[in-house]
Amino acid sequence: MSYKEAFRNFLRTLIIATLIVVVASLILFASLPAWHYPPVYPFLVAFFFITTLVVYHFMLKSLESRPARFINVFLLTTMLKLIAFMTFMVVYALLNREVARPFIIAFFVLYIIYTSIEVVSLLKVNKLYGNTGGKQE
């Protein structure tokens, strides 16, 4: 599987998942009281979409160039992303205490969704690269 094909498949998956998240969010937030809706929610969805796409791109490039070191790069990237996201979440929550609870819940749910999509996709691609010895088909 080439980089272009893997990235295109991931982008398609990410767009579909984002559309599902947006529709489910619209339904959920329409049925909940207004205080459950963090005002920055649309920006959170865009933030997670973009960061997931960028991280996937770099991870895919890493896998393509050095398949043997992929696990180390994957673990380091995941740890740095988690620390950066936690820092962002805590700073935002401290600066906006009135919406901290719905923001943290929304952030955490989106983190789980987008990280799961990223990890599953990377594991699939890693398995393909492992089966071909890192060579593209």
N, C-alpha and C positions, 0 to 999 in steps of 0.2 A: 504494500500500500504506500503510495507516495504521500509526501507532505501535503500537497494540494488537495488530494482526495480525502485524507484524514481531516484536514482543517475544514473543508467544505461540509463533510458529514457532521462534524462537531457544531459548526455554525448553524446548520439546519436544525439539529437537535436543540441547541440553545435557544433559537428563535421560537420553536414550537413550545418548549418548556416555559419561556418567558410569556408567551401568549396565554398559556394555561394559567400561569401565576397571576397575570393581570386580570383575566376573567374571574378566577376564583376569588381574588382580592376584591373586585368590584361587588361580587355577590356577598362576600363576607362582611365587608364594611358597610354595605347598604342595609344589612340586617342587624348591625350592632349600633349601640349609642355612639354619637359623634366623638366622644372623648377617646374611643378606642383607635381612632384613625390618626396616625402620626402625619403631620402636614408634609413632611419630607419623603413620604412613602414612594411617590413616583420617581424621585431622585435616587432613592435606595435601590429600586429595581434597575434603573439605568446604571448605577454604580456597580452593582453585582454583575450585570450583563457584561459591561466593559472590562472589569477586572478579571472576570472568569475567562473571557476571550483572550486577553493579553497574557495571562498566566498560562493558559493552554498553549498559546503560540510558542512561548519560550520553552515550555516543557516538551513540546513536540520537536522543536529545533534541537533541544538537548538530547532527546531520544534518538533523533536522526543522526546526530554527529557522534555521540558517545553512548551507545546503548548499555555498555557495561557499567557506567557511572550513573545511570538514570535514577536508580533507587536513592542514591545519596542526594542527588539534585532535587528529586521529588520531596524527600523528607525535609530538607533544608528550606525549600520554597514553601512548603505547607506550614512549617513552623513560623517562618518570617511573615507569611500572609496572616496567620492566626494572631500573632503579636500585633501587627499593624492594624488589623481589623478591631481587635479588642481595645487598642489604644484609641482609635477613632470613635468607637462606640462609647467608651467611658467619658472621653472629653465632651462629646456631643451631649451625653446624658447629664453631665455635671453643668454644662452651660445652659441647658434647657430642661430644668428639673420638672416643669409642669407637664411635659410630654415624654419624660424619660421612660416610664413603664411601657407604653405602647411602642415607643421607638425601639427599645431593647428587645421586646418580643418579636417585632417585625424583622429587626436586624438578624436575630438569631435564627428565625425560621428561614429567611432568605439565604443566610449563610449555609445552613444545612442543605437546602435544596440545590443551590448552585455548586457547592463543594461536592455533593454526591454526584451530580451530573459530570463534573470535571474528572473526578476520580474514576468513575466507571468508564468514561471514554478513554482516559489515559491507560487504564488497565487493559482495555481491549486492544488499543494500539500497541502497547508494550508486548502483549502476547503475540501479536502479528510480527513485530520486529524480532522478538525472541525466536519465533519459528523460522524466520528467514535469515537469522544471524545478523540482523541490522541492515541487510540489503533491501533495496526497494525492488518491488516486483515490476 
